[in-house]
Amino acid sequence: MERILVSSCLMGRPVRYDGRAKPVVGDLFERWRAEGRLVPFCPEVAGGLPVPRPPAEIVGSRVLTEDGRDVTDAFQRGARLALEIARRAGARIALLKEGSPSCGGTRVHDGTFTGRSTAGEGLTAALLRSSGIRVFPETDLAAVASLLAEWETH
């Protein structure tokens, strides 16, 4: 059975910067949870950041909080740990929270702390993808299901 690394906040765990969760609701996700496919992981918490924590965004090549504190090292540490957990679990797919400076796979906040987003990848998503793990946003469960079906029927 294929395993899926998944952002902990999508599993309903209150680990986001604001102390909240962003749970995914739906039959497909619940089926994967019941099957034991999902491997929850929060790279920001694993990297040493507290809950709650100041919001952070990618600014150039660094990750900064709104007050200018550089938290890049914690984000990089969390990304490396996410890759380690994915490899240990045999996960070739990651379902990550879009928009996050860690987990955003196609969009991240633009670094102005105004709520605007831009094309880009979070540090964890980029490391996972460059290591051969397929990264999907929480809004694309159908694509994950399609890939699972393809892999598990061959």
C-alpha beads as a LAMMPS data file, in Angstrom:
LAMMPS data file: protein, C-alpha beads

154 atoms
153 bonds

1 atom types
1 bond types

-500.0 500.0 xlo xhi
-500.0 500.0 ylo yhi
-500.0 500.0 zlo zhi

Masses

1 110.0

Atoms # bond

1 1 1 0.000 0.000 0.000
2 1 1 1.308 3.421 -0.971
3 1 1 1.783 5.817 1.943
4 1 1 1.135 9.564 1.749
5 1 1 3.070 12.146 3.746
6 1 1 0.473 14.733 4.771
7 1 1 0.679 18.123 6.470
8 1 1 -0.447 17.575 10.073
9 1 1 -2.787 20.578 9.929
10 1 1 -4.728 18.822 7.158
11 1 1 -5.306 15.915 9.560
12 1 1 -6.985 18.307 11.988
13 1 1 -4.010 18.870 14.266
14 1 1 -3.769 22.466 15.583
15 1 1 -0.163 23.088 14.514
16 1 1 -0.458 26.061 12.165
17 1 1 1.174 29.370 13.013
18 1 1 -2.142 30.627 14.452
19 1 1 -2.659 27.504 16.566
20 1 1 -5.388 26.188 14.295
21 1 1 -5.855 23.284 11.937
22 1 1 -7.063 23.223 8.319
23 1 1 -8.660 19.768 8.190
24 1 1 -9.468 18.176 4.857
25 1 1 -13.018 16.885 4.737
26 1 1 -14.122 14.266 2.259
27 1 1 -14.711 10.590 1.654
28 1 1 -11.441 10.009 -0.170
29 1 1 -9.334 11.549 2.584
30 1 1 -11.268 9.669 5.267
31 1 1 -10.797 6.401 3.385
32 1 1 -7.034 6.989 3.217
33 1 1 -7.013 7.793 6.928
34 1 1 -8.931 4.579 7.727
35 1 1 -6.569 2.547 5.527
36 1 1 -3.575 3.864 7.470
37 1 1 -2.027 5.473 4.386
38 1 1 -1.543 8.918 5.860
39 1 1 1.724 9.850 7.557
40 1 1 1.121 13.182 9.332
41 1 1 4.019 15.571 9.730
42 1 1 4.457 19.279 10.429
43 1 1 7.862 20.458 9.254
44 1 1 7.599 23.780 11.074
45 1 1 6.962 22.191 14.467
46 1 1 9.534 19.457 13.775
47 1 1 12.009 22.183 12.841
48 1 1 11.639 23.680 16.315
49 1 1 9.035 26.408 15.897
50 1 1 6.344 26.838 18.582
51 1 1 2.551 26.823 18.263
52 1 1 1.349 29.474 17.951
53 1 1 4.161 31.344 16.226
54 1 1 4.506 34.567 14.265
55 1 1 3.514 34.242 10.609
56 1 1 6.474 33.713 8.297
57 1 1 6.896 34.197 4.567
58 1 1 9.615 33.566 2.021
59 1 1 11.476 36.798 1.312
60 1 1 14.139 36.278 -1.322
61 1 1 16.051 33.174 -0.277
62 1 1 15.162 33.440 3.434
63 1 1 12.095 32.759 5.560
64 1 1 11.307 35.737 7.774
65 1 1 8.663 36.594 10.335
66 1 1 6.701 39.791 9.908
67 1 1 9.007 41.549 12.395
68 1 1 12.078 40.479 10.377
69 1 1 13.310 37.512 12.433
70 1 1 15.068 34.956 10.236
71 1 1 13.591 31.477 10.783
72 1 1 15.130 29.891 7.694
73 1 1 17.175 27.378 9.696
74 1 1 14.070 25.970 11.416
75 1 1 12.274 25.674 8.057
76 1 1 15.265 23.913 6.484
77 1 1 15.593 21.548 9.458
78 1 1 11.876 20.718 9.208
79 1 1 12.175 20.083 5.469
80 1 1 15.050 17.637 6.004
81 1 1 13.074 15.837 8.723
82 1 1 10.020 15.636 6.449
83 1 1 12.126 13.964 3.773
84 1 1 13.550 11.547 6.348
85 1 1 10.053 10.616 7.593
86 1 1 8.744 10.210 4.036
87 1 1 11.621 7.912 3.145
88 1 1 11.232 5.891 6.332
89 1 1 7.509 5.449 5.636
90 1 1 8.109 4.673 1.967
91 1 1 5.916 7.627 0.953
92 1 1 6.312 8.624 -2.692
93 1 1 3.439 11.127 -2.472
94 1 1 3.039 14.201 -0.277
95 1 1 -0.267 16.006 0.275
96 1 1 0.673 19.426 1.586
97 1 1 -0.974 22.685 2.683
98 1 1 -0.874 25.090 -0.239
99 1 1 0.348 28.606 0.507
100 1 1 2.627 27.638 3.379
101 1 1 6.286 28.714 3.356
102 1 1 7.045 25.067 4.160
103 1 1 4.389 23.107 2.334
104 1 1 3.195 25.268 -0.542
105 1 1 3.688 23.236 -3.708
106 1 1 2.743 25.810 -6.332
107 1 1 1.831 28.984 -4.396
108 1 1 3.266 30.776 -1.366
109 1 1 2.611 34.155 0.204
110 1 1 4.537 36.860 -1.625
111 1 1 6.744 38.045 1.260
112 1 1 4.861 41.301 1.881
113 1 1 2.662 39.977 4.721
114 1 1 -0.408 41.392 2.974
115 1 1 -2.158 38.085 2.263
116 1 1 -1.207 38.065 -1.414
117 1 1 0.198 34.903 -2.928
118 1 1 2.532 34.245 -5.802
119 1 1 3.792 31.248 -7.743
120 1 1 6.433 29.423 -5.741
121 1 1 7.289 26.511 -3.491
122 1 1 7.767 26.187 0.224
123 1 1 11.038 24.748 1.482
124 1 1 9.636 21.315 2.368
125 1 1 7.686 20.964 -0.882
126 1 1 10.785 21.920 -2.895
127 1 1 13.038 19.427 -1.082
128 1 1 10.517 16.603 -1.365
129 1 1 9.927 17.273 -5.058
130 1 1 13.657 17.484 -5.820
131 1 1 14.065 14.137 -4.024
132 1 1 11.523 12.413 -6.273
133 1 1 8.411 12.663 -4.093
134 1 1 5.263 13.785 -5.908
135 1 1 3.797 16.850 -4.173
136 1 1 0.095 17.746 -4.318
137 1 1 -1.990 20.497 -2.682
138 1 1 -4.878 19.551 -0.401
139 1 1 -7.268 20.728 -3.121
140 1 1 -6.202 18.011 -5.579
141 1 1 -7.237 14.739 -3.948
142 1 1 -8.475 13.444 -7.314
143 1 1 -4.964 13.644 -8.789
144 1 1 -3.564 11.781 -5.771
145 1 1 -6.269 9.115 -6.145
146 1 1 -5.488 8.763 -9.841
147 1 1 -1.764 8.311 -9.180
148 1 1 -2.465 5.795 -6.412
149 1 1 -4.703 3.801 -8.746
150 1 1 -2.027 3.827 -11.441
151 1 1 0.747 2.724 -9.091
152 1 1 -1.277 0.127 -7.224
153 1 1 -2.594 -1.648 -10.317
154 1 1 0.869 -2.238 -11.797

Bonds

1 1 1 2
2 1 2 3
3 1 3 4
4 1 4 5
5 1 5 6
6 1 6 7
7 1 7 8
8 1 8 9
9 1 9 10
10 1 10 11
11 1 11 12
12 1 12 13
13 1 13 14
14 1 14 15
15 1 15 16
16 1 16 17
17 1 17 18
18 1 18 19
19 1 19 20
20 1 20 21
21 1 21 22
22 1 22 23
23 1 23 24
24 1 24 25
25 1 25 26
26 1 26 27
27 1 27 28
28 1 28 29
29 1 29 30
30 1 30 31
31 1 31 32
32 1 32 33
33 1 33 34
34 1 34 35
35 1 35 36
36 1 36 37
37 1 37 38
38 1 38 39
39 1 39 40
40 1 40 41
41 1 41 42
42 1 42 43
43 1 43 44
44 1 44 45
45 1 45 46
46 1 46 47
47 1 47 48
48 1 48 49
49 1 49 50
50 1 50 51
51 1 51 52
52 1 52 53
53 1 53 54
54 1 54 55
55 1 55 56
56 1 56 57
57 1 57 58
58 1 58 59
59 1 59 60
60 1 60 61
61 1 61 62
62 1 62 63
63 1 63 64
64 1 64 65
65 1 65 66
66 1 66 67
67 1 67 68
68 1 68 69
69 1 69 70
70 1 70 71
71 1 71 72
72 1 72 73
73 1 73 74
74 1 74 75
75 1 75 76
76 1 76 77
77 1 77 78
78 1 78 79
79 1 79 80
80 1 80 81
81 1 81 82
82 1 82 83
83 1 83 84
84 1 84 85
85 1 85 86
86 1 86 87
87 1 87 88
88 1 88 89
89 1 89 90
90 1 90 91
91 1 91 92
92 1 92 93
93 1 93 94
94 1 94 95
95 1 95 96
96 1 96 97
97 1 97 98
98 1 98 99
99 1 99 100
100 1 100 101
101 1 101 102
102 1 102 103
103 1 103 104
104 1 104 105
105 1 105 106
106 1 106 107
107 1 107 108
108 1 108 109
109 1 109 110
110 1 110 111
111 1 111 112
112 1 112 113
113 1 113 114
114 1 114 115
115 1 115 116
116 1 116 117
117 1 117 118
118 1 118 119
119 1 119 120
120 1 120 121
121 1 121 122
122 1 122 123
123 1 123 124
124 1 124 125
125 1 125 126
126 1 126 127
127 1 127 128
128 1 128 129
129 1 129 130
130 1 130 131
131 1 131 132
132 1 132 133
133 1 133 134
134 1 134 135
135 1 135 136
136 1 136 137
137 1 137 138
138 1 138 139
139 1 139 140
140 1 140 141
141 1 141 142
142 1 142 143
143 1 143 144
144 1 144 145
145 1 145 146
146 1 146 147
147 1 147 148
148 1 148 149
149 1 149 150
150 1 150 151
151 1 151 152
152 1 152 153
153 1 153 154
